[in-house]
Amino acid sequence: MNIVSIYANGDIYPCLLVTQNGEFKIGTVLEGIDPNKLEKIMRVNEQINPCCEGCSYYSYCKNTRCKIINKQETGDYLSPLPTRCAVENVIYRVMKYNAVLREVQKIGID
């Protein structure tokens, strides 16, 4: 985990999207971060989303990296919303197309 969110009352959360959801509170600015809660989140993040196995975009997808968003939206850490999956696929394809287009422009192919 690289970033935490600190709510106005001092509660610490692993993600801005779940602030005020007590299930995801990992500590407070006065007491620090609870290592057990942090470890639980880290273990979940290491798991593979079964529905995403074999996807060529797996390594690039937010749905595979942020399991907390999955849990918030679907009730399951390992199941992203299908619409999020579709959006991630479109983003990756556009980025790939733009990279190819830049290369073509570099070498001057019309």
The first five atom37 places (N, CA, C, CB, O) and aatype in JSON, in Angstrom:
{
  "aatype": [12, 2, 9, 19, 15, 9, 18, 0, 2, 7, 3, 9, 18, 14, 4, 10, 10, 19, 16, 5, 2, 7, 6, 13, 11, 9, 7, 16, 19, 10, 6, 7, 9, 3, 14, 2, 11, 10, 6, 11, 9, 12, 1, 19, 2, 6, 5, 9, 2, 14, 4, 4, 6, 7, 4, 15, 18, 18, 15, 18, 4, 11, 2, 16, 1, 4, 11, 9, 9, 2, 11, 5, 6, 16, 7, 3, 18, 10, 15, 14, 10, 14, 16, 1, 4, 0, 19, 6, 2, 19, 9, 18, 1, 19, 12, 11, 18, 2, 0, 19, 10, 1, 6, 19, 5, 11, 9, 7, 9, 3],
  "atom_mask": [
    [1, 1, 1, 1, 1],
    [1, 1, 1, 1, 1],
    [1, 1, 1, 1, 1],
    [1, 1, 1, 1, 1],
    [1, 1, 1, 1, 1],
    [1, 1, 1, 1, 1],
    [1, 1, 1, 1, 1],
    [1, 1, 1, 1, 1],
    [1, 1, 1, 1, 1],
    [1, 1, 1, 0, 1],
    [1, 1, 1, 1, 1],
    [1, 1, 1, 1, 1],
    [1, 1, 1, 1, 1],
    [1, 1, 1, 1, 1],
    [1, 1, 1, 1, 1],
    [1, 1, 1, 1, 1],
    [1, 1, 1, 1, 1],
    [1, 1, 1, 1, 1],
    [1, 1, 1, 1, 1],
    [1, 1, 1, 1, 1],
    [1, 1, 1, 1, 1],
    [1, 1, 1, 0, 1],
    [1, 1, 1, 1, 1],
    [1, 1, 1, 1, 1],
    [1, 1, 1, 1, 1],
    [1, 1, 1, 1, 1],
    [1, 1, 1, 0, 1],
    [1, 1, 1, 1, 1],
    [1, 1, 1, 1, 1],
    [1, 1, 1, 1, 1],
    [1, 1, 1, 1, 1],
    [1, 1, 1, 0, 1],
    [1, 1, 1, 1, 1],
    [1, 1, 1, 1, 1],
    [1, 1, 1, 1, 1],
    [1, 1, 1, 1, 1],
    [1, 1, 1, 1, 1],
    [1, 1, 1, 1, 1],
    [1, 1, 1, 1, 1],
    [1, 1, 1, 1, 1],
    [1, 1, 1, 1, 1],
    [1, 1, 1, 1, 1],
    [1, 1, 1, 1, 1],
    [1, 1, 1, 1, 1],
    [1, 1, 1, 1, 1],
    [1, 1, 1, 1, 1],
    [1, 1, 1, 1, 1],
    [1, 1, 1, 1, 1],
    [1, 1, 1, 1, 1],
    [1, 1, 1, 1, 1],
    [1, 1, 1, 1, 1],
    [1, 1, 1, 1, 1],
    [1, 1, 1, 1, 1],
    [1, 1, 1, 0, 1],
    [1, 1, 1, 1, 1],
    [1, 1, 1, 1, 1],
    [1, 1, 1, 1, 1],
    [1, 1, 1, 1, 1],
    [1, 1, 1, 1, 1],
    [1, 1, 1, 1, 1],
    [1, 1, 1, 1, 1],
    [1, 1, 1, 1, 1],
    [1, 1, 1, 1, 1],
    [1, 1, 1, 1, 1],
    [1, 1, 1, 1, 1],
    [1, 1, 1, 1, 1],
    [1, 1, 1, 1, 1],
    [1, 1, 1, 1, 1],
    [1, 1, 1, 1, 1],
    [1, 1, 1, 1, 1],
    [1, 1, 1, 1, 1],
    [1, 1, 1, 1, 1],
    [1, 1, 1, 1, 1],
    [1, 1, 1, 1, 1],
    [1, 1, 1, 0, 1],
    [1, 1, 1, 1, 1],
    [1, 1, 1, 1, 1],
    [1, 1, 1, 1, 1],
    [1, 1, 1, 1, 1],
    [1, 1, 1, 1, 1],
    [1, 1, 1, 1, 1],
    [1, 1, 1, 1, 1],
    [1, 1, 1, 1, 1],
    [1, 1, 1, 1, 1],
    [1, 1, 1, 1, 1],
    [1, 1, 1, 1, 1],
    [1, 1, 1, 1, 1],
    [1, 1, 1, 1, 1],
    [1, 1, 1, 1, 1],
    [1, 1, 1, 1, 1],
    [1, 1, 1, 1, 1],
    [1, 1, 1, 1, 1],
    [1, 1, 1, 1, 1],
    [1, 1, 1, 1, 1],
    [1, 1, 1, 1, 1],
    [1, 1, 1, 1, 1],
    [1, 1, 1, 1, 1],
    [1, 1, 1, 1, 1],
    [1, 1, 1, 1, 1],
    [1, 1, 1, 1, 1],
    [1, 1, 1, 1, 1],
    [1, 1, 1, 1, 1],
    [1, 1, 1, 1, 1],
    [1, 1, 1, 1, 1],
    [1, 1, 1, 1, 1],
    [1, 1, 1, 1, 1],
    [1, 1, 1, 1, 1],
    [1, 1, 1, 0, 1],
    [1, 1, 1, 1, 1],
    [1, 1, 1, 1, 1]
  ],
  "atom_positions": [
    [[0.85, -1.16, 0.0], [0.0, 0.0, 0.0], [0.91, 1.23, 0.0], [-0.98, -0.01, 1.22], [1.82, 1.34, 0.82]],
    [[0.65, 2.15, -0.92], [1.49, 3.32, -1.07], [0.88, 4.6, -0.49], [1.8, 3.54, -2.5], [1.6, 5.53, -0.15]],
    [[-0.44, 4.64, -0.39], [-1.14, 5.85, 0.01], [-2.19, 5.5, 1.05], [-1.77, 6.55, -1.21], [-2.83, 4.45, 0.98]],
    [[-2.37, 6.39, 2.01], [-3.47, 6.26, 2.95], [-4.27, 7.56, 2.92], [-2.96, 5.93, 4.4], [-3.77, 8.6, 2.49]],
    [[-5.49, 7.5, 3.38], [-6.34, 8.68, 3.48], [-6.64, 8.94, 4.95], [-7.66, 8.51, 2.67], [-7.0, 8.02, 5.69]],
    [[-6.48, 10.18, 5.37], [-6.76, 10.56, 6.74], [-8.01, 11.42, 6.74], [-5.55, 11.31, 7.39], [-8.05, 12.49, 6.12]],
    [[-9.03, 10.95, 7.43], [-10.29, 11.67, 7.48], [-10.15, 12.83, 8.47], [-11.46, 10.72, 7.89], [-9.22, 12.84, 9.28]],
    [[-11.05, 13.79, 8.4], [-10.99, 15.0, 9.22], [-10.92, 14.71, 10.72], [-12.19, 15.87, 8.92], [-10.33, 15.5, 11.47]],
    [[-11.5, 13.61, 11.17], [-11.48, 13.28, 12.6], [-10.22, 12.52, 13.01], [-12.71, 12.46, 12.96], [-10.07, 12.17, 14.18]],
    [[-9.32, 12.26, 12.06], [-8.07, 11.58, 12.37], [-8.06, 10.1, 12.06], [0.0, 0.0, 0.0], [-7.03, 9.44, 12.22]],
    [[-9.19, 9.55, 11.62], [-9.23, 8.14, 11.24], [-8.42, 7.93, 9.96], [-10.7, 7.66, 11.04], [-8.41, 8.77, 9.07]],
    [[-7.74, 6.79, 9.89], [-6.9, 6.46, 8.74], [-7.54, 5.31, 7.97], [-5.45, 6.08, 9.2], [-7.95, 4.31, 8.54]],
    [[-7.6, 5.48, 6.66], [-8.17, 4.5, 5.75], [-7.18, 4.2, 4.64], [-9.52, 5.0, 5.16], [-6.35, 5.04, 4.31]],
    [[-7.25, 3.0, 4.05], [-6.31, 2.64, 2.99], [-6.67, 3.25, 1.63], [-6.25, 1.15, 2.86], [-5.9, 3.12, 0.68]],
    [[-7.82, 3.9, 1.54], [-8.29, 4.41, 0.25], [-9.28, 5.54, 0.48], [-8.94, 3.28, -0.61], [-10.13, 5.46, 1.38]],
    [[-9.19, 6.59, -0.31], [-10.1, 7.72, -0.2], [-11.55, 7.3, -0.41], [-9.72, 8.79, -1.22], [-12.45, 7.88, 0.2]],
    [[-11.78, 6.31, -1.26], [-13.15, 5.9, -1.58], [-13.89, 5.21, -0.44], [-13.12, 5.0, -2.76], [-15.11, 5.05, -0.5]],
    [[-13.16, 4.8, 0.6], [-13.83, 4.09, 1.7], [-13.74, 4.84, 3.03], [-13.23, 2.71, 1.86], [-14.01, 4.26, 4.09]],
    [[-13.38, 6.12, 2.99], [-13.36, 6.86, 4.24], [-14.77, 6.88, 4.83], [-12.83, 8.32, 4.03], [-15.76, 6.96, 4.1]],
    [[-14.84, 6.81, 6.11], [-16.07, 6.75, 6.9], [-16.72, 5.37, 6.88], [-17.06, 7.76, 6.38], [-17.77, 5.19, 7.5]],
    [[-16.13, 4.39, 6.2], [-16.63, 3.02, 6.26], [-15.78, 2.3, 7.31], [-16.57, 2.3, 4.85], [-14.65, 1.91, 7.03]],
    [[-16.34, 2.11, 8.49], [-15.61, 1.54, 9.61], [-14.95, 0.2, 9.32], [0.0, 0.0, 0.0], [-13.94, -0.14, 9.94]],
    [[-15.49, -0.55, 8.39], [-14.91, -1.85, 8.03], [-13.47, -1.69, 7.54], [-15.76, -2.54, 6.95], [-12.66, -2.6, 7.68]],
    [[-13.17, -0.53, 6.96], [-11.85, -0.33, 6.35], [-10.93, 0.58, 7.16], [-12.02, 0.23, 4.99], [-9.81, 0.85, 6.74]],
    [[-11.38, 1.04, 8.31], [-10.54, 1.9, 9.16], [-9.34, 1.08, 9.63], [-11.35, 2.47, 10.37], [-9.51, 0.0, 10.21]],
    [[-8.14, 1.59, 9.4], [-6.94, 0.85, 9.78], [-6.19, 1.5, 10.94], [-6.01, 0.72, 8.6], [-5.15, 1.0, 11.37]],
    [[-6.7, 2.61, 11.45], [-6.06, 3.26, 12.59], [-6.5, 4.7, 12.72], [0.0, 0.0, 0.0], [-7.45, 5.15, 12.09]],
    [[-5.76, 5.42, 13.58], [-6.01, 6.84, 13.78], [-4.66, 7.55, 13.86], [-6.86, 7.1, 15.08], [-3.62, 6.92, 14.07]],
    [[-4.69, 8.86, 13.68], [-3.43, 9.61, 13.77], [-2.87, 9.58, 15.18], [-3.65, 11.06, 13.31], [-1.66, 9.71, 15.36]],
    [[-3.71, 9.42, 16.19], [-3.23, 9.37, 17.57], [-2.71, 7.99, 17.96], [-4.34, 9.77, 18.52], [-1.72, 7.89, 18.69]],
    [[-3.36, 6.94, 17.48], [-2.98, 5.58, 17.86], [-2.07, 4.89, 16.85], [-4.21, 4.75, 18.06], [-1.45, 3.88, 17.16]],
    [[-2.0, 5.43, 15.65], [-1.2, 4.81, 14.59], [-2.01, 3.78, 13.82], [0.0, 0.0, 0.0], [-3.22, 3.63, 14.01]],
    [[-1.32, 3.07, 12.94], [-1.97, 2.06, 12.1], [-1.92, 0.71, 12.79], [-1.29, 1.98, 10.71], [-0.89, 0.3, 13.32]],
    [[-3.06, 0.03, 12.78], [-3.16, -1.31, 13.37], [-2.48, -2.29, 12.42], [-4.66, -1.71, 13.62], [-2.96, -2.5, 11.31]],
    [[-1.37, -2.91, 12.83], [-0.65, -3.81, 11.93], [-1.47, -5.02, 11.49], [0.61, -4.28, 12.59], [-1.26, -5.53, 10.38]],
    [[-2.38, -5.49, 12.33], [-3.21, -6.64, 11.95], [-4.17, -6.28, 10.83], [-3.99, -7.15, 13.16], [-4.35, -7.06, 9.89]],
    [[-4.8, -5.11, 10.91], [-5.71, -4.67, 9.86], [-4.96, -4.41, 8.56], [-6.47, -3.4, 10.29], [-5.44, -4.74, 7.48]],
    [[-3.78, -3.82, 8.67], [-2.96, -3.57, 7.49], [-2.53, -4.88, 6.84], [-1.73, -2.73, 7.86], [-2.56, -5.0, 5.62]],
    [[-2.14, -5.84, 7.63], [-1.74, -7.16, 7.12], [-2.89, -7.84, 6.4], [-1.23, -8.05, 8.26], [-2.69, -8.46, 5.35]],
    [[-4.1, -7.73, 6.96], [-5.27, -8.33, 6.32], [-5.47, -7.75, 4.91], [-6.54, -8.1, 7.18], [-5.71, -8.49, 3.96]],
    [[-5.37, -6.44, 4.8], [-5.53, -5.79, 3.5], [-4.44, -6.22, 2.54], [-5.52, -4.26, 3.65], [-4.7, -6.47, 1.37]],
    [[-3.21, -6.31, 3.03], [-2.1, -6.72, 2.17], [-2.29, -8.15, 1.68], [-0.76, -6.59, 2.93], [-1.99, -8.45, 0.52]],
    [[-2.78, -9.05, 2.53], [-3.04, -10.44, 2.12], [-4.11, -10.5, 1.04], [-3.46, -11.29, 3.33], [-3.98, -11.24, 0.06]],
    [[-5.17, -9.72, 1.21], [-6.24, -9.69, 0.22], [-5.71, -9.18, -1.11], [-7.42, -8.8, 0.7], [-6.04, -9.73, -2.16]],
    [[-4.89, -8.13, -1.07], [-4.36, -7.55, -2.31], [-3.46, -8.51, -3.08], [-3.6, -6.29, -2.0], [-3.29, -8.36, -4.29]],
    [[-2.88, -9.48, -2.41], [-2.01, -10.45, -3.07], [-2.8, -11.54, -3.81], [-1.09, -11.1, -2.05], [-2.23, -12.25, -4.64]],
    [[-4.08, -11.67, -3.51], [-4.89, -12.71, -4.14], [-5.22, -12.34, -5.58], [-6.17, -12.94, -3.34], [-5.27, -11.16, -5.94]],
    [[-5.43, -13.35, -6.38], [-5.79, -13.16, -7.79], [-7.3, -13.16, -7.93], [-5.15, -14.26, -8.69], [-7.99, -13.99, -7.34]],
    [[-7.82, -12.22, -8.7], [-9.25, -12.2, -8.99], [-9.55, -13.36, -9.95], [-9.7, -10.82, -9.61], [-9.12, -13.32, -11.1]],
    [[-10.28, -14.39, -9.5], [-10.54, -15.54, -10.37], [-11.21, -15.17, -11.7], [-11.4, -16.54, -9.63], [-10.9, -15.76, -12.74]],
    [[-12.13, -14.22, -11.66], [-12.84, -13.84, -12.89], [-11.94, -13.09, -13.87], [-14.06, -12.99, -12.55], [-12.31, -12.88, -15.02]],
    [[-10.77, -12.67, -13.42], [-9.85, -11.9, -14.27], [-8.68, -12.74, -14.79], [-9.32, -10.7, -13.5], [-7.9, -12.28, -15.63]],
    [[-8.55, -13.96, -14.3], [-7.44, -14.82, -14.72], [-7.45, -14.99, -16.24], [-7.52, -16.19, -14.03], [-8.49, -15.24, -16.84]],
    [[-6.28, -14.86, -16.83], [-6.15, -15.03, -18.27], [-6.36, -13.75, -19.06], [0.0, 0.0, 0.0], [-6.1, -13.73, -20.27]],
    [[-6.83, -12.68, -18.42], [-7.04, -11.42, -19.12], [-5.68, -10.81, -19.46], [-7.9, -10.44, -18.27], [-4.81, -10.72, -18.59]],
    [[-5.5, -10.38, -20.69], [-4.22, -9.82, -21.1], [-3.95, -8.46, -20.45], [-4.16, -9.69, -22.61], [-2.82, -7.97, -20.51]],
    [[-4.96, -7.85, -19.84], [-4.79, -6.55, -19.2], [-4.62, -6.67, -17.69], [-5.97, -5.66, -19.52], [-4.55, -5.65, -17.0]],
    [[-4.55, -7.88, -17.16], [-4.53, -8.12, -15.72], [-3.49, -7.27, -15.0], [-4.27, -9.59, -15.45], [-3.79, -6.68, -13.96]],
    [[-2.29, -7.19, -15.53], [-1.2, -6.48, -14.86], [-1.4, -4.96, -14.85], [0.1, -6.8, -15.53], [-0.79, -4.26, -14.04]],
    [[-2.25, -4.47, -15.72], [-2.43, -3.02, -15.85], [-3.72, -2.52, -15.2], [-2.43, -2.64, -17.3], [-3.9, -1.31, -15.05]],
    [[-4.58, -3.4, -14.81], [-5.95, -3.06, -14.41], [-6.05, -2.64, -12.94], [-6.86, -4.25, -14.66], [-5.47, -3.28, -12.07]],
    [[-6.77, -1.56, -12.68], [-7.01, -1.1, -11.31], [-7.85, -2.11, -10.54], [-7.71, 0.26, -11.32], [-7.69, -2.25, -9.32]],
    [[-8.73, -2.81, -11.21], [-9.61, -3.77, -10.53], [-8.84, -4.92, -9.91], [-10.63, -4.32, -11.5], [-9.33, -5.54, -8.97]],
    [[-7.67, -5.21, -10.42], [-6.87, -6.29, -9.85], [-5.95, -5.78, -8.75], [-6.05, -6.97, -10.93], [-5.5, -6.55, -7.91]],
    [[-5.68, -4.49, -8.75], [-4.78, -3.91, -7.74], [-5.52, -3.39, -6.52], [-3.97, -2.8, -8.35], [-5.02, -3.51, -5.41]],
    [[-6.69, -2.81, -6.7], [-7.42, -2.22, -5.57], [-8.64, -3.07, -5.23], [-7.85, -0.78, -5.89], [-9.75, -2.83, -5.71]],
    [[-8.41, -4.05, -4.42], [-9.47, -4.97, -4.04], [-10.5, -4.29, -3.13], [-8.88, -6.2, -3.34], [-11.64, -4.74, -3.02]],
    [[-10.1, -3.21, -2.47], [-11.01, -2.51, -1.57], [-12.17, -1.9, -2.35], [-10.26, -1.42, -0.79], [-13.31, -1.92, -1.89]],
    [[-11.89, -1.35, -3.53], [-12.95, -0.8, -4.36], [-13.92, -1.91, -4.76], [-12.37, -0.1, -5.62], [-15.13, -1.72, -4.74]],
    [[-13.37, -3.06, -5.11], [-14.23, -4.2, -5.45], [-15.17, -4.53, -4.28], [-13.37, -5.44, -5.81], [-16.37, -4.69, -4.47]],
    [[-14.61, -4.62, -3.08], [-15.4, -4.96, -1.89], [-16.47, -3.91, -1.64], [-14.49, -5.09, -0.64], [-17.61, -4.25, -1.31]],
    [[-16.12, -2.65, -1.78], [-17.06, -1.56, -1.56], [-18.23, -1.64, -2.55], [-16.34, -0.2, -1.7], [-19.38, -1.4, -2.18]],
    [[-17.93, -1.98, -3.78], [-18.95, -1.96, -4.83], [-19.72, -3.26, -5.02], [-18.32, -1.59, -6.12], [-20.91, -3.24, -5.34]],
    [[-19.05, -4.4, -4.82], [-19.72, -5.67, -5.1], [-19.9, -6.55, -3.86], [-18.94, -6.44, -6.13], [-20.63, -7.54, -3.89]],
    [[-19.25, -6.17, -2.76], [-19.33, -7.0, -1.55], [-18.29, -8.11, -1.53], [0.0, 0.0, 0.0], [-18.26, -8.9, -0.58]],
    [[-17.44, -8.18, -2.55], [-16.43, -9.23, -2.66], [-15.11, -8.61, -3.12], [-16.89, -10.36, -3.65], [-15.06, -7.93, -4.15]],
    [[-14.07, -8.84, -2.35], [-12.75, -8.28, -2.7], [-12.27, -8.7, -4.09], [-11.72, -8.7, -1.67], [-11.58, -7.94, -4.76]],
    [[-12.64, -9.9, -4.51], [-12.08, -10.46, -5.74], [-13.0, -10.36, -6.95], [-11.74, -11.89, -5.51], [-12.72, -10.95, -8.0]],
    [[-14.1, -9.62, -6.82], [-15.04, -9.49, -7.94], [-15.28, -8.02, -8.28], [-16.37, -10.17, -7.6], [-16.01, -7.33, -7.58]],
    [[-14.65, -7.54, -9.36], [-14.9, -6.16, -9.77], [-16.25, -6.02, -10.48], [-13.77, -5.67, -10.69], [-16.81, -6.99, -10.97]],
    [[-16.75, -4.8, -10.51], [-17.96, -4.54, -11.29], [-17.67, -4.78, -12.77], [-18.46, -3.09, -11.07], [-16.62, -4.36, -13.26]],
    [[-18.54, -5.44, -13.47], [-18.32, -5.67, -14.91], [-18.13, -4.36, -15.69], [-19.49, -6.44, -15.5], [-17.37, -4.32, -16.65]],
    [[-18.83, -3.31, -15.28], [-18.65, -2.03, -15.99], [-17.25, -1.46, -15.78], [-19.7, -1.01, -15.51], [-16.68, -0.88, -16.7]],
    [[-16.7, -1.63, -14.59], [-15.31, -1.18, -14.35], [-14.35, -1.97, -15.24], [-14.92, -1.34, -12.86], [-13.38, -1.42, -15.77]],
    [[-14.61, -3.25, -15.38], [-13.78, -4.09, -16.24], [-13.82, -3.58, -17.68], [-14.24, -5.56, -16.17], [-12.79, -3.45, -18.33]],
    [[-15.01, -3.31, -18.16], [-15.16, -2.82, -19.53], [-14.43, -1.5, -19.73], [-16.64, -2.66, -19.88], [-13.77, -1.3, -20.75]],
    [[-14.55, -0.6, -18.77], [-13.88, 0.7, -18.86], [-12.36, 0.51, -18.88], [-14.29, 1.61, -17.68], [-11.67, 1.13, -19.69]],
    [[-11.84, -0.33, -18.0], [-10.4, -0.59, -17.97], [-9.91, -1.15, -19.31], [-10.05, -1.56, -16.84], [-8.84, -0.79, -19.79]],
    [[-10.7, -2.03, -19.91], [-10.34, -2.59, -21.21], [-10.27, -1.51, -22.28], [-11.33, -3.68, -21.63], [-9.35, -1.5, -23.1]],
    [[-11.23, -0.61, -22.29], [-11.24, 0.49, -23.27], [-10.04, 1.4, -23.04], [-12.56, 1.3, -23.17], [-9.36, 1.77, -24.0]],
    [[-9.76, 1.75, -21.79], [-8.62, 2.61, -21.49], [-7.32, 1.98, -21.98], [-8.53, 2.89, -19.98], [-6.51, 2.65, -22.61]],
    [[-7.13, 0.71, -21.7], [-5.9, 0.04, -22.12], [-5.78, 0.02, -23.64], [-5.86, -1.39, -21.57], [-4.7, 0.28, -24.18]],
    [[-6.87, -0.28, -24.34], [-6.82, -0.32, -25.81], [-6.53, 1.05, -26.4], [-8.14, -0.86, -26.37], [-5.79, 1.15, -27.38]],
    [[-7.1, 2.11, -25.83], [-6.83, 3.47, -26.32], [-5.36, 3.82, -26.08], [-7.76, 4.49, -25.62], [-4.71, 4.39, -26.96]],
    [[-4.85, 3.49, -24.92], [-3.44, 3.78, -24.62], [-2.53, 3.02, -25.58], [-3.11, 3.39, -23.16], [-1.55, 3.58, -26.08]],
    [[-2.85, 1.78, -25.84], [-2.05, 0.96, -26.77], [-2.11, 1.55, -28.18], [-2.55, -0.51, -26.77], [-1.09, 1.62, -28.86]],
    [[-3.29, 1.96, -28.62], [-3.46, 2.58, -29.94], [-2.65, 3.87, -30.03], [-4.95, 2.86, -30.22], [-1.98, 4.11, -31.04]],
    [[-2.7, 4.69, -28.99], [-1.94, 5.94, -28.99], [-0.44, 5.69, -29.04], [-2.27, 6.76, -27.76], [0.29, 6.42, -29.7]],
    [[0.03, 4.66, -28.36], [1.45, 4.32, -28.38], [1.88, 3.9, -29.79], [1.76, 3.2, -27.37], [2.94, 4.3, -30.26]],
    [[1.06, 3.1, -30.45], [1.36, 2.67, -31.81], [1.34, 3.88, -32.75], [0.34, 1.59, -32.29], [2.21, 4.02, -33.6]],
    [[0.37, 4.74, -32.58], [0.25, 5.94, -33.41], [1.48, 6.84, -33.26], [-1.02, 6.72, -33.06], [1.99, 7.37, -34.24]],
    [[1.96, 7.0, -32.04], [3.18, 7.81, -31.8], [4.38, 7.2, -32.5], [3.47, 7.94, -30.29], [5.18, 7.91, -33.09]],
    [[4.5, 5.88, -32.45], [5.61, 5.2, -33.11], [5.54, 5.4, -34.63], [5.6, 3.7, -32.77], [6.56, 5.65, -35.28]],
    [[4.36, 5.28, -35.18], [4.17, 5.46, -36.62], [4.55, 6.9, -36.99], [2.69, 5.15, -37.03], [5.21, 7.12, -38.01]],
    [[4.16, 7.85, -36.2], [4.48, 9.24, -36.47], [5.98, 9.5, -36.38], [3.74, 10.15, -35.5], [6.51, 10.32, -37.14]],
    [[6.67, 8.81, -35.48], [8.12, 8.96, -35.34], [8.86, 8.54, -36.6], [8.62, 8.14, -34.15], [9.8, 9.2, -37.05]],
    [[8.41, 7.42, -37.17], [9.13, 6.9, -38.33], [8.57, 7.44, -39.65], [9.07, 5.38, -38.35], [9.09, 7.12, -40.72]],
    [[7.52, 8.24, -39.58], [7.01, 8.93, -40.75], [6.19, 8.1, -41.72], [0.0, 0.0, 0.0], [6.17, 8.38, -42.92]],
    [[5.51, 7.08, -41.22], [4.63, 6.3, -42.11], [3.3, 7.01, -42.2], [4.45, 4.83, -41.59], [2.72, 7.41, -41.18]],
    [[2.8, 7.17, -43.43], [1.51, 7.82, -43.61], [0.38, 6.82, -43.65], [1.5, 8.63, -44.88], [-0.78, 7.2, -43.8]]
  ]
}
